[in-house]
Amino acid sequence: MRNTLFCFLFIGNFAMSQITAFKSGEQLTYSTSYQISGLYTNIAEINLSVFSTFTKKGNMLKLKGTAKTFSNFDSFFKIRDLYESVADPDNLNPLTFTRDIEEGPYSKTFLYSFNHNAKIASGKETRKGKNRNYNVSIPVGCHDMISALYYVRAINLSVLKPGNKLILKVLIDDSVKTVSLNYNGKETLSTVLGSKSCYKFSASYPGGTFGTIWFTADNAKIPVSIEAKIPVGKGRITLTRAVGI
């Protein structure tokens, strides 16, 4: 381990004040590119959006992410992905989560319902017309794949020192994974929002790494860039448009 941490933050239990980093109406658009023969080629677009929604439990936030390959790449490897979380606006604990993925010949749908008091998530997986129902034990502060990203944006990152870690418990498919965000300090990037000082994190999990992610070092903490190694080279996700920030 890089550091015996002076400030080791389990962000699943991190105290949150009122969320001001984002609000209903925010829309972020990203280009996804892969390094092919030394050059980056744009192949897909990712959209993240925040909405207010009313449920039987009251007003909630709907956090939505979509990924779609550009039409000229569909014949090579078509992607149509949806990630949608309905979360408590006070603490971003997810109530429900939908993951509907179509990636090349592979397609699958996951539906989850979270009971944080009972520490259980009820899941339904559909693939090739067949359903599988199951329950997963979840820890306090467990997130889904999209509410986790917004949770990081909601907490106070300014207290971190290089070498600190944020630890997330994330429900992925039918099990809870531990994701570590290792803080590497600040770095200035040229972005669509202008030149921005950013918090730089390397993301890892037991047995591997996801890559590097940069959040703007301001109140919004917008993820402006992600870089990752993939089996065929390198991938990059770059913010191209921001509305309602």
C-alpha positions as CSV (number, residue, x, y, z in Angstrom):
1,M,0.0,0.0,0.0
2,R,1.3,3.4,-1.0
3,N,0.7,5.1,2.3
4,T,-0.3,4.4,5.9
5,L,-3.1,6.9,5.5
6,F,-3.2,10.0,7.6
7,C,-6.7,10.5,6.3
8,F,-8.3,7.2,5.2
9,L,-11.9,8.0,4.2
10,F,-14.6,5.3,3.9
11,I,-16.8,7.4,1.7
12,G,-19.8,5.1,2.1
13,N,-20.0,6.6,5.6
14,F,-18.6,10.1,4.8
15,A,-20.6,12.9,6.4
16,M,-22.4,15.0,3.7
17,S,-23.7,18.5,4.0
18,Q,-26.4,19.8,1.6
19,I,-25.6,18.8,-2.0
20,T,-24.6,21.8,-4.0
21,A,-22.2,20.2,-6.6
22,F,-25.0,19.4,-9.0
23,K,-28.8,19.9,-9.4
24,S,-31.7,18.8,-11.5
25,G,-31.2,19.9,-15.1
26,E,-27.4,19.3,-15.3
27,Q,-26.4,17.5,-18.5
28,L,-22.8,16.4,-19.3
29,T,-21.7,15.1,-22.6
30,Y,-18.5,13.2,-23.3
31,S,-16.7,11.8,-26.3
32,T,-15.2,8.3,-26.0
33,S,-12.0,7.6,-28.0
34,Y,-9.6,4.7,-28.3
35,Q,-6.0,4.9,-29.3
36,I,-5.6,3.1,-32.6
37,S,-2.2,3.0,-34.3
38,G,-1.0,5.8,-32.0
39,L,-4.0,8.1,-32.7
40,Y,-7.1,8.6,-30.7
41,T,-10.3,8.0,-32.7
42,N,-13.8,9.0,-31.4
43,I,-16.1,6.1,-31.4
44,A,-19.0,6.9,-29.0
45,E,-20.8,9.5,-26.9
46,I,-21.7,9.3,-23.2
47,N,-24.4,11.5,-21.6
48,L,-24.9,12.0,-17.9
49,S,-28.0,13.8,-16.7
50,V,-29.7,14.7,-13.4
51,F,-33.5,15.0,-13.0
52,S,-36.0,15.5,-10.2
53,T,-38.5,12.7,-9.9
54,F,-41.4,11.9,-7.6
55,T,-41.9,8.5,-6.1
56,K,-44.0,7.0,-3.3
57,K,-41.2,7.8,-1.0
58,G,-41.2,11.5,-2.0
59,N,-39.0,13.7,-4.3
60,M,-35.9,11.9,-5.5
61,L,-33.1,12.4,-7.9
62,K,-32.9,10.4,-11.1
63,L,-29.2,10.0,-12.2
64,K,-29.0,8.8,-15.8
65,G,-26.1,7.7,-18.0
66,T,-26.2,6.5,-21.6
67,A,-23.5,5.3,-24.0
68,K,-23.9,5.0,-27.7
69,T,-21.4,4.3,-30.5
70,F,-21.5,6.6,-33.5
71,S,-23.3,5.1,-36.5
72,N,-20.2,4.5,-38.5
73,F,-18.8,2.2,-35.7
74,D,-22.1,0.3,-35.1
75,S,-21.1,-2.4,-37.7
76,F,-17.8,-2.9,-35.9
77,F,-19.1,-3.0,-32.3
78,K,-22.5,-1.5,-31.5
79,I,-23.1,-0.1,-28.0
80,R,-26.4,1.0,-26.5
81,D,-26.1,1.2,-22.8
82,L,-28.4,2.7,-20.1
83,Y,-27.5,3.2,-16.4
84,E,-30.2,4.8,-14.3
85,S,-30.3,5.3,-10.6
86,V,-33.1,6.8,-8.4
87,A,-31.4,8.1,-5.3
88,D,-32.2,10.0,-2.1
89,P,-31.3,13.6,-2.6
90,D,-30.1,14.0,1.0
91,N,-27.5,11.2,1.0
92,L,-27.5,9.8,-2.5
93,N,-28.3,6.3,-1.3
94,P,-29.9,4.5,-4.3
95,L,-33.5,3.2,-4.1
96,T,-33.5,1.5,-7.5
97,F,-31.0,1.0,-10.2
98,T,-31.4,-0.1,-13.9
99,R,-28.6,-1.3,-16.1
100,D,-29.6,-2.2,-19.6
101,I,-26.6,-3.0,-21.8
102,E,-26.2,-3.9,-25.5
103,E,-22.6,-4.3,-26.5
104,G,-21.9,-6.2,-29.7
105,P,-23.7,-9.6,-29.5
106,Y,-24.0,-9.3,-25.7
107,S,-27.1,-7.9,-24.1
108,K,-28.3,-8.0,-20.5
109,T,-30.7,-6.1,-18.2
110,F,-30.3,-5.7,-14.4
111,L,-32.9,-4.3,-12.1
112,Y,-32.2,-3.6,-8.4
113,S,-34.2,-2.4,-5.5
114,F,-32.2,-1.3,-2.4
115,N,-33.4,-1.8,1.2
116,H,-30.7,0.0,3.1
117,N,-32.3,-0.7,6.5
118,A,-32.3,-4.4,5.9
119,K,-29.0,-4.2,4.1
120,I,-30.4,-6.2,1.1
121,A,-30.6,-5.4,-2.6
122,S,-33.1,-7.4,-4.6
123,G,-32.0,-8.1,-8.1
124,K,-33.5,-9.3,-11.4
125,E,-31.3,-10.2,-14.3
126,T,-32.7,-10.8,-17.8
127,R,-30.7,-12.3,-20.6
128,K,-31.8,-14.0,-23.7
129,G,-35.4,-14.0,-22.4
130,K,-34.5,-15.8,-19.2
131,N,-34.9,-14.2,-15.8
132,R,-32.9,-14.7,-12.6
133,N,-34.0,-13.3,-9.3
134,Y,-31.6,-13.0,-6.3
135,N,-30.8,-11.0,-3.1
136,V,-27.4,-9.5,-2.3
137,S,-26.3,-8.5,1.1
138,I,-25.0,-4.9,1.0
139,P,-23.0,-2.8,3.5
140,V,-24.0,0.6,4.9
141,G,-23.5,3.2,2.2
142,C,-23.6,0.8,-0.7
143,H,-24.0,2.5,-4.1
144,D,-24.7,1.4,-7.7
145,M,-22.5,2.2,-10.6
146,I,-23.8,5.7,-11.3
147,S,-24.8,7.0,-7.9
148,A,-21.2,6.2,-6.8
149,L,-19.9,8.8,-9.3
150,Y,-22.3,11.5,-8.0
151,Y,-21.6,10.6,-4.4
152,V,-17.9,11.4,-5.0
153,R,-18.9,14.8,-6.4
154,A,-21.0,15.5,-3.4
155,I,-18.4,15.1,-0.7
156,N,-15.6,17.6,0.3
157,L,-12.5,16.6,-1.7
158,S,-10.5,19.6,-0.6
159,V,-9.5,18.0,2.7
160,L,-7.6,15.2,0.9
161,K,-3.8,15.0,0.8
162,P,-1.8,13.1,-1.9
163,G,-1.8,9.4,-0.9
164,N,-5.2,9.5,0.7
165,K,-7.8,7.0,-0.5
166,L,-11.6,7.0,-0.9
167,I,-13.2,3.6,-0.6
168,L,-16.5,2.9,-2.3
169,K,-18.7,-0.2,-2.0
170,V,-20.4,-0.6,-5.3
171,L,-23.0,-3.2,-6.4
172,I,-21.9,-4.5,-9.8
173,D,-23.9,-7.3,-11.4
174,D,-24.7,-9.7,-8.5
175,S,-22.0,-8.8,-6.0
176,V,-20.5,-5.9,-4.0
177,K,-17.1,-4.7,-5.2
178,T,-14.6,-2.5,-3.3
179,V,-13.4,0.4,-5.5
180,S,-10.5,2.6,-4.3
181,L,-9.9,6.1,-5.5
182,N,-6.3,6.9,-4.8
183,Y,-5.7,10.7,-4.6
184,N,-2.7,11.9,-6.6
185,G,-2.9,15.6,-6.0
186,K,-4.0,18.4,-8.3
187,E,-3.3,18.8,-11.9
188,T,-4.3,21.6,-14.4
189,L,-6.1,20.4,-17.6
190,S,-7.2,22.2,-20.7
191,T,-11.0,21.4,-20.9
192,V,-14.1,22.5,-22.7
193,L,-14.7,24.7,-19.6
194,G,-11.3,26.3,-19.9
195,S,-8.1,25.7,-18.0
196,K,-9.1,23.9,-14.8
197,S,-7.3,22.8,-11.7
198,C,-8.4,19.3,-11.1
199,Y,-8.4,16.6,-8.4
200,K,-6.6,13.6,-9.9
201,F,-7.4,10.0,-8.8
202,S,-6.3,6.6,-9.9
203,A,-9.1,4.1,-9.5
204,S,-8.5,0.5,-8.6
205,Y,-10.1,-2.6,-7.3
206,P,-8.7,-5.8,-5.8
207,G,-6.6,-7.4,-8.5
208,G,-6.7,-4.6,-11.1
209,T,-7.0,-0.9,-12.0
210,F,-9.7,1.1,-13.8
211,G,-7.6,4.1,-14.8
212,T,-7.3,7.8,-14.0
213,I,-10.1,10.3,-13.5
214,W,-9.9,14.1,-13.1
215,F,-12.6,16.1,-11.3
216,T,-12.6,19.9,-11.4
217,A,-11.3,21.3,-8.1
218,D,-14.3,23.6,-7.6
219,N,-17.7,23.2,-6.0
220,A,-19.1,21.2,-9.0
221,K,-16.4,18.6,-9.1
222,I,-17.2,17.7,-12.7
223,P,-15.4,14.7,-14.1
224,V,-13.7,16.2,-17.1
225,S,-11.4,13.4,-18.2
226,I,-11.0,9.6,-17.7
227,E,-8.1,7.6,-19.1
228,A,-7.8,3.8,-19.0
229,K,-5.8,1.0,-20.4
230,I,-7.8,-1.6,-22.3
231,P,-6.9,-4.9,-24.0
232,V,-6.4,-3.3,-27.4
233,G,-4.6,-0.1,-26.2
234,K,-5.9,3.0,-24.4
235,G,-9.3,4.6,-23.9
236,R,-10.1,8.2,-23.1
237,I,-13.4,9.9,-22.1
238,T,-13.4,13.6,-22.5
239,L,-16.0,16.2,-21.5
240,T,-17.3,18.0,-24.6
241,R,-20.4,19.9,-23.3
242,A,-21.9,20.9,-19.9
243,V,-25.4,22.4,-19.4
244,G,-27.0,23.4,-16.1
245,I,-23.9,23.4,-14.0
